[in-house]
Amino acid sequence: MCGIVGYIGHRDAYPIVIEGLKRLEYRGYDSAGIALFDGTDLKVVKTKGKVSDLEACAEAQITKTGNLGIGHTRWATHGVPNDINSHPHVSNSGELVIIHNGIIENYDSIKQELIKRGYTFQSDTDTEVLINLIEDVKTKEGVKLGKAVQIALNQVVGAYAIAVFDKNKPEEVVVARLGSPLAVGIGNEEFFIASDASPFIEYTKNAIYLEDEEMAIIRFHKGIKVRKIKDDSLVDPYIQELQLNIEQIEKGGYDHFMLKEIHEQPKAITDTYRGRLLADEAIIKMAGIEDNMKKFLNANRIIIVACGTSWHAGLVAEYIFEDLARIPVEVEYASEFRYRNPVITENDVLIAISQSGETADTLAAIKMAKSKGAFVFGVCNVVGSSIARETDAGAYTHAGPEIGVASTKAFTTQITILSLIALRLARAKGTISSSDFRRYLLEMELIPGKVVKALESDEHIKTVSNIYKDATNFLYLGRGYNFPVALEGALKLKEISYIHAEGYPAAEMKHGPIALIDENMPIVVIATNAEHYDKVVSNIQEIKSRKGKIIAVVTEGDTIVRNLADHVIEVPDTIEALSPLLTTIPLQLLSYHIAVMLDKNVDQPRNLAKSVTVE
């Protein structure tokens, strides 16, 4: 969950590394550090806090020269966030320097062995153990740095993306990955290293994404060699052209990335179905589905695995797959699924959902399902990510970079993709009529415009947010397709405002949560025109009789709920199965405005990181 950046070439490394760390701060922001080498002096500075704190320390403590540099922004796993535990870490000799994203699970046994050999440790991290293991191998075996890294990595258990250099060989950096992403940008006699391509997009469009269990030796003036860590075999790396541009990873005039990404949803949804949805011709074209149609149609069931917001998107998909395509669906937390010895057969289809495509638990679930013979289909946003490579087939959401840690456009674009898949399978199975199929497709084309309309309630939502910003608890209620939206709304509020919130099926309120309701409890109820509308109205009356404060998300023109609720937020009318694409919008804005009013760090909420690459 950490961000790593490196540079070797003819430019000053410091500004490249620092700006790169700022772009990767969504991956971790409890501490940061940088190491620079100018051919003579090794300069290391690191600190608890954000990259801005690191800049201030660097200004005061070091000269910022050198054409070789590595930097790190941390989300703490081993050891509390403090100056000592921050990366980079230096070996006992002071010659080797490392940055690391991931976890070395057997670090303690290695540490105890190294202590017996006379090594000392300043930090509580597994990373300091790894760099000293590399040094020990290099010294004991009398090998070069690259070989020492390879031997050491064959002794560790866990996940990693690392960059290592030896100050005695300043023309070389060694990188490696297992379970954590790592990209190498290829410039003109210069190389860039990063957890993703955003730190170097303005310098080069050419990048290599290392595969699991691969390492690369990067030599200034000599190029790059990629090898397998296990057997030392050479790999012919694939250099891909990046589609990312600098505008996509900047705020574009918005106060926060989260607000920008909320407002990007009309375009993101359009980009997701572009080329796939041909409403006038009543066609859905998705190569990953068409090429594997028999797998889906013959499946005994579909298992959806995901975490967090992606899990909520999976719950929406469960409703639409079962409703339209009549295929049994189970939605599982990836972190639980991988450990409970699930029954998986070759007649199952597993759909794995992840914004980053790097979620560790979801990747583990994929590998388990493949080992049992199941067909695995991936839904993710990041081209070339691990899930995209591990799955048998898949579909990208094309949401564009999502920098805000709390997912917004990832949720709506995942629902868009999953809805397209369900509709295509329903048509193939004959479980939806031609007229209904066309009606769904035409309505989906209208959804981006309706999201724009929903966003027009922003000022009204801001007013409501101001009234309830000091509440200590929220309850979110929904039924059917909008029960998962209630869960997602509660998650958004928890993530960025730190207010306790719970999402529930509205009918379950009477089975416990109703005991919490009093005049101080705001309850957000999704009460749009739907099959369960009358039932939700009854739930609202139950809340009202107990003096709860009701914030209702309703369909435009609603009059019944308007007379019962304390506040109403309207969204345009749509087909019930597509309503989550609209009802989630006001809940995202409500969370955003409350968090801003409470002076919280909206884009970088405490204790969270965007890409969860460790368990």
N, C-alpha and C positions, 0 to 999 in steps of 0.2 A: 504494500500500500504506500510505499515511498516513491519519490520521484528522483531519478538519477539523470545527470547531464554531464557530458564531457566534450572536450575539444582538443584536437591536436592539428597544428597547421602553421600558417604564416601570419595569422592575425593574433592580436591580444586575446587571450582566452577569457579573461575576467568578465567583460561585458556580455559575451555570448553565454557564459555559464550562468551569470546572475539573471539575465533576462529569461533564459531557459527555465531556471528554477521558479521564477514568477509564474510562468505558464503551466508548470507542473504542480503548483502549490495545491491544486485540487486533490492531489494524490496524498497529501500529508503536510501538516503545517504546525507541528508542535515544536520542531527544532530544525535547524538548517546549518550547512557548513560548506566550505570550499577549500580545495587544495590547489595551489599554483606552483609551477616549477619554471624557472627562467634559465635553466642550464647551470646555475650555481647554487641558488638557495631554494629550499622547499618551504613554502609559506602555507600554513594551515590556520584557518580561523573557523570557529563554529560556536553556535549559541542556541540556547533555548529560545523559542519564539518563532517569528515568521521571517521570511526572506528579507523584509525591510529591516528587521533587527540585525540580520547578518550583514547587510550593506553598511549599516552604521558601525558595526564592529570592525569590518574590513577597512573602512575609512580610517579608523583610529589605530589599527594594530599592524597592518601590513602594507607593503608596496604592491600595487596591483599589476605587476608585470609578469610576463611569461606566456609562451605559446602553447603550453600544455596545462590543462586545468580540468578538474572534475569537481562536481558539486552534488549536493544531496538535500532534499527536503523530506522530513521524516514524519511518519506516523508510528508512534512507539509500540513495539512489541516486547522486546527484551530490555528491561531497564526503563525507569521513568524518564520523561522528557527533561533533560538538563544538558548543560554544556558538555560534560564528559561523555555522555552516551550518544551525543550527536555524531553524525558522520561528516567527513571522512575519518577513518581510523588508520593509524600508523603502526607498523610492526615494531617489535622491541628494538631492532637495530636502527630504526628511524629511516630505513631505506625504501620500504614498500608501503604503498598507500592504497586504500580500497574504499569504494562506496558499494552499498548492497541494498537491494530490495528483496524481501522474503524472510524466510525463517530457516535456520539450521537446527533441526530437531535434536540431533545427537551432539550438540555443542558442548554440553556439560562434561560428557565422558572424554571428549577431545581436550577440553580445557584442563581437566585433572591430569591427563597424560602430559600435556605441555608444561604444566606447573612442575611436575616431577623432573622435567628436563631443564628447569631453570627459568622458564618464561614467567613474566609478571603481567598483570592485567590492571588497567586503570578504570575500565568501564564495566558495566553489567551486561554488555551486549554479546550476542552470538557472532556479530561481525568482527569484533576484535579477535575472537578466537580463530575465525577463518583466516584472517590475514597473517596471524602468527603460525597457523598450520602451513600456509603456503610458504612462509619464510623458512620454517623448519624443513620442509621437503626440499626447497631450493638449496639449502645449506647442506643437508645430510646427503642428498642424492647428487649434488654437484651439477644441477641442471639449470637451463635458462628459465626465465620467468614463465613463459607460456607452458612449458612442460610441467613446471611446479604447480601451476594453477590446475592443469589437467589431472595430475596425480592427486592433488588435494581434493578436488571436486568428486573424484571417484571414491573418496573416503567419507563424504558427508551425506546425510540424509535430510531431505527437506526441499525447499524451493528457493530460487535465487535468480536475480539478475545482478551481475557485478561488473565493475570496471576497476582494473588494477594497473598501477604502473610502478616502476622501479626508478628512483631518481638517478641511478647510475646509467640508465638507458632511456633518456628523455625523448627519444624518437619513437617510442613504442607504448601502446596501451593494449592490454589484454581484456577482453570482455567475454561473458558467458551467460547462458540462461537455462533455467529449468523451472517452468511454472510461472515465471514473471516475465512480462514483455520487455523486449529490448530491440531498439532500432538503431541502425548505423547509417547516417547520412553521408553520401559520397560527393564531395565537392572537388574543386580543382586543386589538387595537391593539399587537401585538407579533409578532415573527417570529423563528424559530429556523432555523439553518442547520447541516447536519451530513451526514456521509458516509452515515449511516443514521439511522433514526428513534429509536434508543435514547436519545440525549441529551435528547430533549424529550418523551418519552412521557407524563410526569406533568403536563405543561403543556397539551398539546393532542393531540387524536386526528385532527386534520385536516392533511394533508400533500400537497405537490406534489412529484413526482419529475421532475426535469428530464430530458428526452430528450437524446440526443447532439446536439451542435451547437446547443444552446439556451442562452440566457442570460436572466437575470432582473434587473431593477432593483427593489430592495426599498426602499420609502420609508416611513419611520415616519409614521403618520397618513394616508398616501396609498395604501397598498396595494402590489400587486406587478404588474409588467408583464413578460410573457415574450415574447421575440423569437427568431427564427432568427438565428444568427450570420452565416450566409452572405449572406442577402438582406434582413435587417432586417424581415422580415414579422412581424406580430403573431401570437401563438399563444394560443388559448383554453385555459388550463391545466386539467387534470382534477384536482380535489381529491378525494383518496380518504380514507376513514376507516380508521385504523390498527387492526389486530387485536391488536397487541402489548400486553402489560401489564408493569408494573414487576416483578412477581414472577418473570417469565421471564428477566430479565436480572440477577438477583441470585443469590447462591450458595445461599441456602436452607438454611443450616446446615452445608453441606459445606465442607471445608477448601479445596477448589479447584473451579473451574468444570469441569475435566476429570472429576473424580470425580462431581460432580453429573450431568454429561451421560452418563457411563457408566451411572449408575443410572437415568437417565431413559429408557433404551432400551426397556423394556417398554411404557411409555406412548407413546413416539415411534413405535414400530412399529405399535401399535394405531391411533394417529391417522393414520398413513400409509395403512392399508388401510380405515379407517373409511369407510363409505358406498360403497366400491368393491368390497369383498369380501362377498358374500352366500352364505356357505358352505351354509346349509341349503337354499337354492334353487339351488345350483350355478351361481351367476352372478358374473361380474366386470363391473363397470360403470365404464368410464373414457371420458369424453366425447372426450378427445383421440385415443383409439384408435378408438372406434366411428365417429367422424366421418371418419376417414382410413383405414378398414380396407383399402380397395382399394390404397392406397399401400403398405401393409405387405405384403399378401398377394401383390402383383405385383412386389415388390422383388427384384432380382437378388441383392442382399446388403444387410446392415445394417453400416454403419460406425459404431463407437462412438469418440468422441473425448473425452478428459478428461485431467486432470493429477493426479498424486499419489494420494491415497486414492481419489478418484473414478475414476481409471484402474484401480485394483484392483477396485472395484465393477464396472467395465466388463468386466474379465476374468472375474469370476464370471458376469456376464450372458452372455458368449460361450458358456460351457458350457451354461447353461440354455436359451438360444435355440436353439442347434444341437441339443441333446439332445431337447428337447420339441417345438419348432416346426419344426425341420429347415430353418432359414433360415441360409445362410452368414453368418458374422459376422467382421469384422476389428476389432480394438481398437488404437487408435492414440494415442500421445502427441500431444496437440494441438500442442505446440510443434514437433514434428518434422513432423507432417502438413501444416501450413500452408506449410512451406518446401520440401517435396520434390516438388513438381509432381505430386500424386497424380492417378490416373485416376478421375474422378468423372463419373457420367452421371445423366440424369434418371430412370433406373430404380433409383437407389440411395436408400436411406433413411439419413440420418445422425442418430444419437442423441448429443446433447451433454450431458455430465453435469458439474455444478458445484454445490458447496454454496452458494456466495455468489451465483452467477448473474452474477458480474462478472469471472471469470477471463479475462485479456486474450488468452491464446493460444487458449482455447476459443472466445471470441467471434470471433477472426480466422478460425478453422477453419469456423465457422458461415457467415460471410460468403462465404468461398471456395466452400463447398458450394452455397450458394444461387445464387451466380453461375453455377454449372455446371448448375443446374436440379434439383438433388437436393431431396428433401423432408426438412426438418429438424425433429426432435422434441427438445424440451428437457426435462431432468430437473434441477430445482434446488429449493432450500429457501426462497429469499427472494422473497416476493411483490413483483411490480413490478420485479424486477431486469432487467438488460440482456438476459440470455439469455432470460428469459421474454418480453421484447418482440421480440427478434430472430428467434425461431424461429417456424415455421409452426403448431406446436401443441406441447403439452407436458403435464407433470404435476408438481405440487408434491409434495415429500416430506412437508410438514407436520411436520417434526422439531422445530419451535420454534427459537429463537435458539441458535446454537452459538458460545459465547464462547471456550472453550479453543482455542488455535491448532491443537493436534493433534486432528484429526477423529475422532470416535467414533460418535455417533448419526447423523451424516451417512452414514457407511459402511453401517450396517445398514438405514437407511431407504431409501437408494438401491437396495440389493439387494432390499428389499421391493417397491419400485415396479417394478423391472426384472423381478422374478419374476412379478408380476401381469401385466405386458405379455406376457411369454413364454407364460404359461399361456393368456391370452385368445387370442393368435394361434394357439397349438397347437390350441385348441378350434375356432377358426374354420377352420383348415386340415384338421381331422380327423386330426391326427397324435398325438392323445392320446384314449384311450377315455373314455367318460362316467364309468366307475367310478374310473379313475385321476385324472381331473380333479377329481371330488368329493373323493377322498382327499387330494389336494394342498391343496384349499381348507380342508378340515376341519383338516388339520395346520397350515396357516398361522395359523389362528385360535388354535392352541395355543402358537404360538411365543413370544408375550410372557410367558406363564406359565413356559415353559421357560427363558427368559432370566432371569427372577427366580430360578429354581433354580440356574442357572449362577453368578449373582452371590453365591450363598450360599457359594461357595468362596473368598471374599475373604480371610478370615483365613489359610486354608491357603496361598493364593498369596502373601500377605504373608510367611509363613515361608520359602517357597521364594525369594522375592525377596531376603531378607536373606542367604541363603547365597551368592547369585551377584551381588550388587550390585557387587563389586569386579572382576568379570571384565572383560577388555578387548575381547573379541570374542564374538559369539553367532552361531549358525547356526540358521535356521528352515527346516524341511522340511515339505512337504505334497504331496499328489497330487490330481489331478482338481480337483473343486470347491474343495478346500482348499489348492491351490497358491497362488492369489491371497491367501488368508488368511495364508499364511506370509510372503508379500511385505509384506502390511499389518502383520503383527506386527513384522517387522524394521524397517519404517519408523517405527512408533510408538516403538520403543526408541531408534532413532537420534535422532528428533526431540526427545525430552524428557530423555533421560539422557546423550546424547552418547557412548554406547557404540557402537562399530562393530558392525553386524549385517547379515547378508545372508540373503535369502530365496531358496530354490531348490526346484525340483521334486525330490522325494526321489530319484528315479531318476538325476538328474543329479549327485548327490553323488559318484558314482564317477568322474565325468569332470572332476575337479579339486579341488573343495572338501574331499574326504576327506583330502587332504594336510595340511590345517590341524588335523585332529582329534587331540587328545591329552588327557591327564587334566585340563588346564586349560580345555578348551573346552566350554561349555554348549551343547547342541543341543536346541532346542525342536521336537518332532515332533508333528504332528497325525495321530493314529492312531485315528480314530473308525471305527465299523462302516461299511464302504463296500465298493464293488467291489474296491478296491485294498488292502484290509486286509492280506492275507497278504504282499503285496509290501512294504508299509510295515514289517511285522514283520521281514522280511528286512533291510531297511535299518537298522532299530534294532539287529539283531544285528551288522551290520557296524560300526556305531558303537561298540557295547559291546566288541567285540573289539579296538578301538583305544583303549579306556579313556576315551572321551568321556562327559561327564556328560549324562544324558538326562532332559529334562523333557517328559513326554508328556501331550498332551491326548487323553483317551479317552472312549468312551461309557460311561455308568453301567453297572457290573457287569462291566466288562472284567477278565479274569483273565490273559490271555496277556501283554499288554504290561506289566501290573502287575508281573510276575515278571522283567521285563527292565530296566525303567526305574528311574532313581534316584528320580524323583518322578512322581506321576501326578495330573492334575487332571481331574476328571470333568465331563462335560456330559450333559444328557439326550439320549436317543435321538430321532432324527427322520429324515425322508426325506433322502437324501444331498444332493439339490439345495438343500435349505434349511439344511443343516448349517453353512454359513458364518455364519449369523445367530447361532449358538451358539458355535462354536469361536473366533470373534474375541473373545468376552467375556473369557476368561482371559488372552489375550495383551494386551488393553488394560490389565487390572489389573496384570499382571506389569510392564509398562512403567511404569505410574503409580507403583507402590510402589518400584521400583528408583530412579526419578528422585527421589522424595521422600526416600528414604534417603540419596541422594547430595547432598541439599540443593540440587537444581536448581529453577529457576523453571518449574514444570510448565505453568502456563497461558500463559506468555510465554517460550518457549524462544529462546535466542539466535539472532540472524540470521534468524528466521522471522517472517512476518506471516500473518494469517488469510486475507485477501483479496488475491490476487495480481493487481493491476490493471495491472501493467506487465510487459513481456517480461523 
